[in-house]
Amino acid sequence: MPFKRPLSSHTSDDESISSHDGPSSKRHILPCNIKEEKLLLVYILQAKIHPETMSELAALVENYKSERVNKSHQEPSVVSKLNIELTSHAEKADVIVTGTNMRRRLERHIDWSIAKTKAIVTPLWLRDSVTSDRPLPCGSYVAIHDIEDETSRNYDIVQDTSSSSPFRFSSGPEKETSWQTEPDEPIDATEVKSLSHNAKYSCLRSSPLVCPNQTLVNEIDIIRRGRNVEGEERSMLSYSRAISVIKAYPHVITERNFQDLRELPFLGEKLLSMIEEFLKTDRITDAQKILADPRFQSLSAFITIHGIGPHSARRLYDLGLRTLEELERYYEVRPGVSDEETMSLLDTEVSANTEDAVEKSIKIGLALRHDLSQTIPRDEVEEINRTIMRELGHVQKGCKSVIAGGYRRGKPQSNDVDIVITHADWHIGSQKVKGLCRKLVQRLYEQGFVTHVMHLSGFHKHKALRTHHWDSLEKALTVFVWPHNLSRRRVYRRVDLIFAAPEVFWTAVVGWTGSTMFQRDLRLWAKQKKGMKFDSSGISRRHDSKLYHPSTERDVFKALGLVYVHPTLRNADA
C-alpha cells in the first residue's frame, strides 16, 4: 500500500500514540478554583493517517493541555472550554478521529456496533477544536457519512453543540441534508430497475465501469479515438453514442442474441456489421487499421500532453513532428525538468487563456509527461484531498470537499484528481469561496505542494443561453507534488481544484463526476425534455432563467426529472 511506513516500536495498530485512560502522575491537574468542563476522550485511528500526522495530532493535544494548565495558574478566574485527552481504546472514546471516509475501511479496525455509538470525525475537527479552545460541533467534520446522524447525536453529550451550526445544504435553517454520496455506498436496486438499457439518453441507463462486452467496447473505442484526432467530430460522437449503448447492455453479446441489438438506439447497420465481425474474429478490421497507422500513433501521443488538442496535434504533425521526443526538442524542454513560471496567473490582471499561457502549459506537460502519465491509486487520491483540505483550513475554515472524476465513478486508478470544494454555510458560503481558489493555490505553492498552474479562472454568472460547456466555476488546474520526503516517492500529479457556491455545489459534483457522455446526455435531456439548462455551474429554466438550487445530489436528478443514478453507474464512456 502506498505511503505506509512501519510504526514505531511503542505503537500498535489498535493504540494511539498517546494514552491516558486512568489516574496517572503525568496527567495535568488544574487548580481547584477552575471550572472544569466535561472530560472529552479522543481516540485517533492510525489507519489512513500518516505517522507524522499522528505525531502532530498527539503533540497538538499535549501542548494544548500544558498551555491550558499554565494559563489557569496565571489567570485563576478563567473558564476552561476544552478538557481533552487521548485514549488508546476506541470503546472508551467520546470522539474517534480517522482519516478514512468509508465504512468498510473503518470496520477493519473498529467494530461497527461501537462506531455507531461514537462521534466519528476527521482530523480537522481536532485541529479546529484546539485552535478554537472549545469542542466544536461534529456536524461539519463528519468522517463516515453512513453514520452522519449518529455522529451528531452521539456528540450531544459534549457541550456547545448549539453554538455552531452543523454543515447543512438547505434553503433555510430547518432543512438539513446529507453531505456525501460515497462510491461504495450500496446501490439501490429499486432505482437500478427504473433505468432502461435501451433508453435514448445515457442518463437513463445503468453504465458500470466494466461491462459484459468491455472487449468489444475497447475495439470500437479505437475507431472513436481515430475520428477524434482527425477532427471528425460528428463521426466521433456517433461512435461515442454506440459505445455508451453497449456499456449499458446487461448481457454478453452473442450470435444468439445479436438480433436484439437492432432494438437499441444508435446502432446502425455499419455498427452492427462491425459487431458481427467482432463476434466471429474478436477484431474489427477498421479498428486494427487505425491502430497500426503511424499518423494515428503520433497524433494520439501528442494529445496526451496537456494543452494539445486534436487541432494542435495535426498542426504539429504537419510541421514534420512524429514523436514526443521531437516535440520536446521543438518546444525546447528537458525531460523531468520544468522551469516555466506560472504563478503570475494568480495576478487577477493576467489572462489564463493567452497564447503564452497555453504554450507554457504544453511545455510543462511535455517536461513532466513521464510522471503525469502515471495513474494515481485511490489511497493517494484520498491523501491528496486530505492534504489540500488541511492547507485550505489555514486559509478559510468551514470548507468541505468531494473527490469527483473517475475516482468517484469507482476507478481503481485515476489519471488526475478532481476536487470540488465549497463552504459549509449556505447563506454566506458564496462570499466565502469567491477568490478562495487563488488564495489556496498560493498557499499550496508556498508550502511546496503545487509547482505549476496550468489554468486558472474565476467565477462567472450561470447563463441559461450559454452554448459552450466549459463551466463558469472558479477553478485551478495545477501540478501537485509531495515535498521531499524519504518515505514517499516524489511524483508530479495533475490536481484540479474546483470551487462552487453552496447553492450549486451538488450540480458541480454531478458535472465533474462525469463521465463525458453521461454529462453530454444530461445537458441534452435538460434541453430537449425539460426546457432547462444544465452544466456544472448550475441548473436554470431556459424561458425565464429561473435558477434551481439542489441541496443534495439526488435533488439534482430530481430537478431534471430523472431517476437517481449511482456514481459508479455513470461510466458511459469506454
C-alpha positions in Angstrom: 0.0 0.0 0.0 1.4 3.5 -0.8 2.6 5.9 1.9 2.8 3.3 4.6 5.8 3.2 7.0 6.5 0.8 9.8 5.1 2.1 13.0 7.5 3.0 15.8 8.1 0.3 18.4 5.9 1.9 21.1 2.7 1.9 19.0 0.5 -0.8 17.6 -2.5 -0.9 15.2 -5.1 -0.6 18.0 -3.3 2.0 20.0 -3.0 5.7 19.5 0.4 7.3 20.2 -0.6 8.7 23.5 -2.8 7.2 26.2 -4.3 8.5 29.4 -7.2 6.2 30.5 -6.9 6.4 34.2 -5.2 8.3 37.1 -1.6 9.0 36.2 1.2 11.0 37.6 1.6 12.5 34.1 -1.9 14.0 34.0 -2.2 17.7 34.2 -4.0 18.9 37.4 -6.0 22.2 37.2 -6.3 24.5 40.2 -9.4 23.6 42.3 -10.9 27.0 41.6 -11.1 26.5 37.8 -14.4 25.5 36.3 -13.8 22.0 34.8 -15.6 21.1 31.6 -16.6 17.5 30.9 -13.5 15.4 30.1 -13.6 14.6 26.4 -11.8 11.3 25.4 -10.5 11.2 21.9 -9.2 8.1 20.1 -7.1 8.6 16.9 -7.3 5.7 14.5 -3.8 5.3 12.9 -5.1 3.6 9.7 -5.0 6.1 6.8 -3.2 8.7 8.9 0.5 9.2 8.2 2.8 8.6 11.2 4.0 12.3 11.0 0.4 13.4 11.2 -0.2 11.1 14.1 2.7 12.7 16.0 1.4 16.1 15.1 -2.1 15.4 16.4 -0.8 13.9 19.6 1.6 16.8 20.2 -1.3 19.2 19.5 -3.3 17.8 22.3 -0.4 17.5 24.8 0.8 21.0 24.1 -2.8 22.4 24.5 -3.1 20.7 27.8 0.2 22.2 29.0 -0.8 25.6 27.9 -4.2 25.3 29.5 -2.6 24.5 32.8 -0.2 27.4 32.5 -3.0 29.8 31.7 -5.1 28.6 34.5 -2.3 29.3 37.0 -1.8 32.8 35.6 -5.5 33.6 35.3 -7.3 31.6 38.0 -10.7 33.0 37.0 -10.5 31.6 33.5 -13.2 29.2 32.4 -11.8 26.2 30.6 -13.8 25.4 27.5 -11.9 22.3 26.2 -10.9 19.5 28.5 -9.5 16.9 26.2 -7.3 13.7 26.5 -6.3 10.9 24.2 -7.2 7.3 24.8 -5.8 4.1 23.4 -9.2 2.4 23.5 -11.9 3.2 20.9 -14.7 1.8 23.1 -13.9 4.4 25.8 -13.7 7.4 23.5 -16.3 10.1 23.1 -14.8 11.0 19.7 -13.0 8.9 17.1 -10.7 10.8 14.7 -10.0 9.0 11.5 -8.5 9.6 8.0 -10.8 7.2 6.3 -14.3 8.1 4.9 -15.6 4.7 4.1 -17.5 2.3 6.4 -15.8 -0.9 5.1 -12.4 0.5 5.9 -13.4 1.7 9.3 -14.8 -1.7 10.1 -11.4 -3.3 9.6 -10.2 -1.6 12.8 -13.4 -0.8 14.9 -16.5 -2.9 15.4 -19.4 -1.2 13.7 -21.6 -1.6 16.8 -19.0 0.5 18.7 -18.6 3.0 15.8 -22.4 3.8 15.8 -22.1 4.9 19.5 -19.3 7.4 18.8 -18.8 10.7 17.0 -16.6 9.8 14.0 -14.8 12.9 12.7 -11.8 14.0 10.5 -8.5 15.2 12.0 -9.5 18.7 11.1 -12.1 18.6 13.9 -9.3 18.1 16.4 -7.2 20.9 15.0 -10.0 23.3 14.8 -11.3 22.5 18.3 -7.9 23.1 19.8 -7.5 26.3 17.8 -11.0 27.5 18.9 -10.3 26.5 22.5 -13.7 24.7 22.6 -15.1 21.4 21.4 -16.7 22.2 18.0 -19.9 20.5 16.8 -19.1 17.4 14.8 -21.6 18.1 12.0 -19.0 20.0 10.0 -16.4 17.3 10.3 -18.3 14.0 9.8 -15.9 11.3 8.5 -18.2 8.4 7.8 -21.4 9.6 6.3 -23.2 6.3 6.7 -23.5 7.4 10.4 -23.7 11.1 10.0 -26.8 11.3 12.1 -25.3 9.1 14.8 -22.1 11.3 14.9 -24.2 14.4 15.6 -26.5 12.7 18.0 -23.7 11.0 20.0 -21.9 14.3 20.3 -24.8 15.8 22.1 -23.0 14.7 25.3 -20.4 17.3 24.6 -21.1 20.9 25.5 -21.6 23.7 22.9 -23.4 21.7 20.2 -25.7 24.6 19.6 -23.0 27.2 19.3 -22.2 26.5 15.7 -24.5 25.1 13.0 -23.6 21.7 11.5 -22.8 21.5 7.9 -26.1 21.9 6.1 -27.1 22.4 2.5 -30.5 23.9 2.5 -32.7 26.7 1.6 -33.4 27.5 5.3 -32.3 26.6 8.8 -34.9 23.8 9.1 -33.9 21.7 6.1 -30.7 19.7 6.7 -29.3 17.3 4.1 -26.7 14.6 3.8 -23.1 15.6 2.8 -21.6 12.9 0.6 -22.7 10.0 -1.6 -19.8 7.6 -1.4 -18.9 5.5 -4.5 -19.1 2.3 -2.3 -22.5 3.2 -0.9 -24.8 0.3 -1.6 -26.6 0.7 -5.0 -30.4 1.0 -4.6 -31.8 -2.0 -6.6 -35.2 -0.2 -7.0 -33.5 2.7 -8.7 -31.5 0.5 -11.0 -34.7 -1.3 -12.0 -36.1 2.0 -13.0 -33.3 2.5 -15.5 -33.5 1.1 -19.0 -30.6 -0.2 -21.1 -32.4 0.7 -24.4 -33.2 4.3 -23.4 -32.0 7.0 -25.8 -30.2 9.0 -23.1 -27.3 7.5 -21.2 -28.5 9.4 -18.0 -31.5 6.9 -18.1 -29.2 3.9 -18.3 -27.0 1.9 -15.9 -23.4 2.0 -17.1 -20.9 0.1 -15.0 -17.2 0.7 -15.0 -16.5 -2.7 -16.7 -19.4 -4.0 -18.8 -20.1 -7.6 -20.0 -18.9 -6.5 -23.5 -15.9 -4.5 -22.5 -13.5 -6.0 -25.1 -15.9 -5.0 -27.9 -16.2 -1.5 -26.4 -12.4 -1.2 -26.4 -12.2 -2.2 -30.0 -14.9 0.3 -31.1 -13.2 3.0 -29.0 -10.1 2.7 -31.2 -12.3 4.0 -34.1 -13.7 6.7 -31.9 -10.2 7.9 -31.0 -9.2 7.8 -34.6 -12.1 10.1 -35.6 -11.3 12.4 -32.6 -7.7 13.0 -33.5 -8.7 13.7 -37.1 -11.2 16.3 -36.0 -14.2 14.3 -37.4 -16.5 15.3 -34.5 -19.8 14.1 -35.8 -18.4 10.7 -36.6 -16.6 10.6 -33.2 -19.9 11.4 -31.5 -21.7 8.6 -33.3 -19.2 6.1 -32.1 -19.3 7.6 -28.6 -23.1 7.1 -28.5 -22.7 3.5 -29.7 -20.2 2.8 -27.0 -22.5 4.2 -24.3 -25.3 2.0 -25.5 -23.1 -1.2 -25.4 -21.8 -0.2 -22.0 -25.3 -0.4 -20.6 -26.3 -3.6 -22.4 -26.5 -6.1 -19.5 -25.8 -9.3 -21.4 -22.8 -10.7 -23.2 -23.5 -10.2 -26.9 -23.5 -13.5 -28.9 -24.8 -14.7 -32.3 -27.8 -16.0 -30.5 -29.0 -12.6 -29.1 -27.4 -10.4 -31.9 -30.8 -9.6 -33.4 -31.8 -7.9 -30.1 -29.2 -5.2 -30.8 -31.4 -3.8 -33.5 -33.8 -2.6 -30.8 -31.1 -0.5 -29.3 -30.6 3.2 -30.2 -27.6 4.5 -32.2 -26.6 1.1 -33.5 -27.0 1.4 -37.3 -26.1 -1.1 -40.0 -22.5 -0.1 -40.1 -22.0 -0.6 -36.3 -23.9 -3.8 -36.4 -21.7 -5.2 -39.1 -18.6 -4.3 -37.1 -20.1 -6.1 -34.0 -20.9 -9.1 -36.2 -17.3 -9.2 -37.4 -16.1 -8.9 -33.8 -18.2 -11.9 -32.8 -16.5 -14.0 -35.5 -12.9 -12.8 -35.3 -12.5 -10.9 -31.9 -11.3 -8.0 -34.0 -12.7 -5.1 -36.1 -10.7 -4.5 -39.3 -11.2 -0.8 -39.3 -10.0 -0.5 -35.7 -6.9 -2.6 -36.4 -6.0 -0.5 -39.4 -6.3 2.7 -37.4 -4.2 1.2 -34.6 -1.4 0.3 -37.0 -1.4 3.8 -38.7 1.7 5.8 -37.8 -0.2 9.0 -38.1 -2.8 7.9 -35.6 0.0 6.8 -33.2 1.7 10.2 -33.4 -1.5 12.2 -33.0 -2.6 10.0 -30.1 0.7 10.6 -28.4 0.5 14.4 -28.9 -2.9 14.8 -27.4 -1.8 13.1 -24.1 0.1 16.4 -23.4 -2.0 19.0 -21.6 -2.7 21.9 -23.8 -2.5 20.0 -27.1 -5.9 19.1 -28.6 -6.6 17.4 -31.9 -6.3 20.6 -33.9 -2.9 21.5 -32.4 -1.7 17.9 -32.8 -2.5 17.9 -36.5 -0.7 21.2 -36.9 2.4 19.9 -35.2 2.2 16.7 -37.3 2.1 18.9 -40.5 5.3 20.5 -39.3 7.0 17.2 -39.6 7.0 16.2 -35.9 6.3 12.5 -35.2 7.3 11.6 -31.7 7.2 13.2 -28.2 10.9 13.4 -28.2 10.8 15.5 -31.3 8.1 17.6 -29.6 10.5 18.1 -26.7 13.2 19.5 -29.0 10.6 21.6 -30.8 9.5 23.3 -27.6 13.0 23.2 -26.1 12.2 21.4 -22.9 14.2 19.0 -20.8 12.5 15.7 -19.7 11.7 15.8 -16.0 12.6 19.5 -15.5 10.2 22.4 -15.9 11.3 25.9 -15.1 8.2 27.6 -16.5 6.9 30.4 -14.3 3.1 30.2 -13.9 2.4 31.8 -10.6 1.8 35.1 -12.4 -1.6 33.6 -13.2 -2.5 34.4 -9.6 -2.4 38.0 -10.6 -6.0 38.9 -11.5 -4.8 41.1 -14.4 -3.2 38.2 -16.2 -5.4 36.1 -18.5 -5.1 32.3 -18.3 -6.0 31.8 -21.9 -3.3 33.8 -23.7 -1.2 32.1 -26.3 1.8 32.4 -24.0 -0.1 30.7 -21.1 -1.1 27.8 -23.4 2.4 27.3 -24.6 3.7 27.3 -21.1 1.1 24.6 -20.2 2.3 22.5 -23.1 6.0 22.8 -22.1 5.1 21.8 -18.5 3.1 18.8 -19.7 5.9 17.7 -22.0 8.7 18.1 -19.4 6.8 16.2 -16.7 5.0 13.8 -19.0 6.6 10.6 -17.6 5.2 11.4 -14.1 1.9 12.9 -15.3 1.2 9.8 -17.5 1.3 7.5 -14.4 -2.0 6.7 -12.9 -2.9 7.5 -9.2 -4.1 4.8 -6.8 -7.2 5.6 -4.8 -5.3 5.8 -1.5 -3.1 8.5 -2.8 -6.1 10.4 -4.3 -7.6 10.4 -0.8 -4.4 11.6 0.8 -4.0 14.4 -1.7 -7.6 15.5 -0.9 -6.9 15.4 2.9 -3.6 17.4 2.4 -5.3 20.1 0.3 -8.2 20.5 2.7 -5.8 20.7 5.6 -4.0 23.5 3.9 -7.3 25.2 2.9 -8.2 25.2 6.6 -5.3 27.6 7.2 -6.8 30.0 4.6 -10.5 29.6 5.2 -12.2 27.4 7.8 -15.5 25.7 7.3 -14.9 24.3 3.8 -15.9 20.9 2.5 -14.9 18.8 -0.5 -15.8 15.9 -2.6 -13.4 14.0 -4.9 -15.1 13.7 -8.3 -14.0 12.4 -11.6 -13.1 8.7 -12.3 -12.3 8.2 -8.6 -16.0 8.8 -7.7 -17.1 6.6 -10.5 -15.2 3.7 -8.9 -11.9 3.6 -10.9 -9.1 1.9 -9.0 -6.6 4.2 -10.7 -7.1 7.9 -11.7 -5.4 9.9 -14.4 -5.8 13.1 -12.3 -7.5 14.3 -9.2 -10.7 16.4 -9.4 -11.7 18.1 -6.1 -14.9 20.1 -5.8 -14.9 22.5 -2.9 -17.4 24.7 -1.2 -18.1 26.4 2.1 -20.5 24.9 4.7 -22.6 28.0 5.3 -25.5 28.0 2.9 -26.2 31.7 3.4 -22.8 33.3 3.2 -20.8 30.5 1.6 -20.8 32.1 -1.9 -18.9 35.1 -0.5 -16.6 32.8 1.4 -15.5 30.8 -1.6 -15.2 33.8 -4.0 -11.5 34.4 -4.7 -10.6 31.4 -2.5 -9.1 29.4 -5.4 -6.2 31.9 -5.8 -5.5 32.0 -2.1 -5.4 28.2 -1.8 -3.1 27.8 -4.8 -0.8 30.5 -3.3 -0.8 28.6 0.0 -0.1 25.3 -1.7 2.7 26.9 -3.7 4.3 28.4 -0.6 4.1 25.0 1.2 5.7 23.2 -1.7 2.7 21.2 -2.8 2.0 23.0 -6.1 4.7 23.7 -8.6 2.7 25.0 -11.6 -0.7 26.3 -12.6 -1.9 25.1 -16.0 -5.1 27.1 -16.0 -6.8 29.5 -13.6 -10.3 31.0 -14.0 -12.7 32.9 -11.8 -16.5 32.8 -11.2 -18.9 33.9 -13.9 -22.7 34.0 -13.6 -24.6 31.0 -14.8 -26.2 31.8 -18.2 -29.2 29.8 -19.3 -28.5 30.6 -23.0 -24.7 29.9 -22.9 -23.8 27.5 -25.7 -20.3 26.4 -24.7 -19.8 23.8 -22.0 -16.7 24.9 -20.1 -18.4 25.8 -16.8 -18.3 29.2 -15.1 -16.9 28.0 -11.7 -13.7 29.2 -10.2 -11.0 26.6 -10.8 -7.3 25.9 -10.9 -5.7 23.1 -12.9 -2.4 22.5 -11.1 0.6 20.3 -10.9 0.8 18.8 -7.4 3.9 17.1 -5.9 4.7 15.8 -2.5 7.5 17.7 -0.8 10.9 15.9 -0.5 10.4 13.0 2.0 12.3 9.8 2.3 9.1 7.8 2.9 7.4 8.9 -0.3 8.4 8.9 -3.9 8.3 12.3 -5.4 5.9 12.1 -8.4 4.2 15.0 -10.2 0.4 14.7 -10.3 -2.4 16.6 -12.1 -4.8 18.1 -9.5 -7.8 20.2 -10.5 -9.4 22.4 -7.8 -13.0 23.5 -8.4 -14.8 26.0 -6.2 -18.6 26.2 -6.1 -21.0 28.2 -4.1 -23.1 26.0 -1.7 -26.3 26.5 -3.8 -24.6 25.0 -6.9 -22.2 22.6 -5.1 -24.1 19.4 -5.9 -24.6 20.5 -9.5 -20.8 20.9 -9.7 -20.2 17.5 -8.1 -22.5 15.8 -10.7 -20.9 17.7 -13.5 -17.3 17.0 -12.5 -18.1 13.3 -11.7 -18.7 12.5 -15.4 -18.5 10.5 -17.5 -18.2 12.7 -20.6 -21.2 11.0 -22.4 -23.3 10.9 -19.3 -22.8 14.7 -18.9 -23.5 15.3 -22.6 -26.8 13.5 -22.3 -27.7 15.3 -19.1 -27.4 18.5 -20.9 -29.3 17.2 -23.9 -32.1 15.7 -21.7 -32.4 19.0 -19.8 -32.7 21.0 -23.1 -34.9 18.6 -25.1 -37.2 17.2 -22.4 -37.3 19.8 -19.7 -36.6 23.2 -21.4 -33.7 23.6 -18.9 -30.0 24.4 -18.9 -27.6 22.1 -17.0 -23.9 22.3 -16.5 -21.5 22.1 -13.6 -22.2 25.7 -12.6 -26.0 25.4 -12.2 -29.4 24.4 -13.4 -31.8 27.0 -14.9 -35.0 27.2 -16.8 -34.5 28.5 -20.3 -37.6 30.6 -20.9 -37.2 32.7 -17.8 -33.7 31.9 -16.4 -35.2 30.6 -13.1 -32.4 29.1 -11.1 -32.6 25.8 -9.2 -30.5 25.2 -6.0 -30.3 21.5 -5.2 -29.5 20.8 -1.6 -28.3 17.2 -2.3 -27.0 15.2 -5.2 -30.3 13.4 -5.5 -32.0 16.8 -5.8 -30.0 17.4 -9.0 -31.6 14.4 -10.6 -35.0 15.2 -9.2 -34.9 18.8 -10.6 -34.2 17.3 -14.0 -37.0 14.8 -13.7 -34.6 11.8 -13.6 -34.1 8.7 -11.5 -31.0 8.9 -9.4 -28.0 7.1 -11.0 -25.3 5.9 -8.6 -21.9 7.4 -9.4 -20.4 4.0 -10.2 -23.1 3.5 -12.9 -22.3 6.7 -14.8 -19.5 5.1 -16.8 -21.0 5.7 -20.2 -17.6 6.1 -21.9 -15.2 3.3 -22.9 
